Amino acid sequence: MKSLVALVLLICFLHHTLSSVPAALSMLEEGCCSRYNQTRIPKHCVKHVAMTPSHCNPKAIVFTTLCKKLCIDPDLDWAKKMLDTFKNGVVTFKKCKKCPGKV
């Protein structure tokens, strides 16, 4: 009986401890990318472009389309050009027929 009570207390403790870990990690990683997407995104499908926050590693350019957000390698020439285009405010968003980055 004592071992059953100890086991239940241990399970409760572990559940409480481990359930808070993902929330803490997501707050740390908020706005960051874990890997790059290899999809080249058509300019007319992009709603917004921005760099990840300075604390993020790896650095990435985040492209927001109608369907999703994609993390792109900031060293790619086409991605740099699109970021500059959006910074200068010279973009017209059109609805895409197909979501970029979806298979």
Secondary structure by P-SEA (a helix, b strand, c coil): caaaaaaaaaaaaaaaaaaaaaaaaaaaacccccccccccccccccccccccccccccbbbbbbccccccccccccaaaaaaaaaaaaccccccccccccccc
